[in-house]
Amino acid sequence: MKKITGLIFLFLPVFMPAQIYFDASDNLPNSGAKKPSMDVQAADIDNDGDLDIVLANEGPANTVLINDGNGVFTDGTPPNLTSAFQDSEDVAIADYDGDGKLDLIFCSEDDYVNGESDVHEYYLGNGLGGFVESSFQFTDTEANAVTTVDINDDGWPDVFFGNNGGTGVFINNHDGTFSEENNRVEQLNKTTQDLAFADVDGDGDLDLFEGNENGNILHINDGSGHFTNETNERLPTGLSLETRKVTFGDADGDGDLDIFLSNVEFIPGRDRQNRLFINDGSGTFSDMTQDQLPSDNDHTIDAIFEDVDLDGDLDIVVANVFGAPIKIYGNDGMGSFSNVTQDVLGNNYVYDALGVIAEDLNGDGFRDLYICDRFQSASNRKDLLLVREVSSSVDEKKREDEILVYPNPVSTYFFVETKTEMPDSIVLFDVSGKSVASLFPKRAGETKYRIDVSGSKISSGMYFFELNGIKKTIFVSA
């Protein structure tokens, strides 16, 4: 193994304002990108090495947009992917049947839309962009969220549904069929809008946060994929929130996962102020909203942590509806945020933005933003694609770090930049110090290397690796 030498240089805790994203929505097709979309995910659907777009639509057929490798998309929705009049709310993507090809699960909310019964849709991929409907059918529930994790640590993706009622738990039978095991999570009379998994207490397993309309719940994993409700012991109390999205990220740079809650007031009297909960390192949270987060009166449907200015800390991209613009909250390096939207976007983009992702969609090594819009059909506009262009000042600042890892959090890959030679492989460790994967860097530039985690089958969570004795942290969101 080749040896890494070099030093780490610390960044000053300051957000560097500059326009970073530019509207590239003309690269989206008129067909497919003008539907009322509730969720967006990116994945390499046709196995050609770039990221395609999958949209869960409310009413019209769900959509697959195929990337040409340069961030230009065409409507590649297979004719048998879904029928119209399904109230699709969310989509999960994984290789559920173990054949090395990505499959799709769409969850549905309302039953009997336009006279047709809505069920959760499960499609098996052929690796070339085509899908066939699975013979396995999930229990029909009123669901707003579906997500995938390997909760029992057997190397196979399991499926969780966030329902009106208790959370649905489906354990993979190692063949793409599932056994329903709802007893793993306390079944509560909640209307769940989001499910988010993260290791909040640092014990090496994934805990579950339910983002609910009527009281959020934190379930702690006992290590075997069974959960205990510890909401009262770990979350701030006395809040009347209608939460639509739960987002984990290390906001203050102390090595543990904090929480951003996207809130609305569709139920009269709920506090629509978004919330920032800071982790004490053991999974107990304090509400630091008043001191560290901008005051807002928006209806926020989604948000992501994203290092917008590549300064090593996580900023926040906020997706709003009902007339409020998409916003960027810049991190000062210590977990306090300010509204830097105009500087970073150069424009106010007012969309009914129900979903936002950050992924490298044009293959330049930097993550772009895709925002799906609920009401394009009424306005005849497309979804919003914002391509990231890095200014020379930001780029030079980024390169001051001898070993830089980004993005953070990552999804299926991350980049390492170093002025010295990379080893042939790096070993990834979980929070307990257990070796979980060997990863193989691929050169992506003069000083940049791309490292894929998708083939390792590791679960979502926080991991570490070392270069020349320097420990670096990544957060994987599977």
Disulfide bonds with the S-S distance in Angstrom:
none
